[in-house]
Amino acid sequence: MIKKIYPQEYHEKLKNIASLIREYRLANGYTQIELAEHLNLHRNTLSLAERGENLTLLTLIELCETLELDMSELFYAEK
């Protein structure tokens, strides 16, 4: 199996999305443990998502619904 190599700009976008998730979590008053329990995730899964290392689409959808966040804000937000 060939490992796919993604452009650096994709990794930067993922890091931006991950940092925005963390910001929204904090703005909504959740700790990582509280939000992970609410989402029925392991805290390490949420931690990895907030670092842009393991962010599945389903986790992203669930995070956006819980934090009342429009997913488009993650993809078009400027830092």
N, C-alpha and C positions, 0 to 999 in steps of 0.2 A: 504494500500500500504506500502510496506517495503522500507525504505530508504537504499540505497546502501552505504556502507562504503568503501572508497578507501584507499589503502595503503598510508602511509605518503610520500613515494618516488614519487608517482604520483603527490601529491600536490607540492612537491619540483620541479618537472619537469615543472609543469604548471607555477610556480612562475618564473622559469628560462626563459621560453618562453615569459612570460609577460614582464620581464625586458629587454629582447632582443628587443621586439617590441618597447619599449620606447626608447632604445638606437638608433635603426634605424630611428625612427621618428625624434629624435633630430639631428641625423647625416644628415638627408635629409632636415633639416631646417624648419620643421613644428612645430607649436604649437599644443596643443591638439585641440583647437578650429578650427584651419585651417584644420587639417587632418580630424576631425569629419565632418566638412562642406563638404570637398572634397568627403568623403565617404557617405555623406547623413546619418550620425549617430548623435545622441545626444552626446554632449561632455561627459556626465556622462557614457554613454555606452563605449566610448573609455577609459575613466578613469578606469572603472571597469575591462576592458580587460587588461590594463597595470598593474593592481594589481593582475591579475590572478583570479578574482572573477566572471567574466561573459564573457567568451571567447568562442563564438560559432565557429564552423568550418567554416561557411560561412563568418563571420567577419574576421577570420584568413586568409582565402584565399584572401579576398579583400584587407586586409592590406598588405599581401605579394606582391600582384600585384602592388599596389600603391607605395610601398616603394622599388620595384624592388628587392625583397628578395626571395631567394630560400627557400621554406618552410623547406627543409631538414636541412638548417643551424640552424633553431630554435630547431630541435629535437636532433641534434648531437653536438651542440656547447658546448665547455667546458669553464667554467668560471674560 
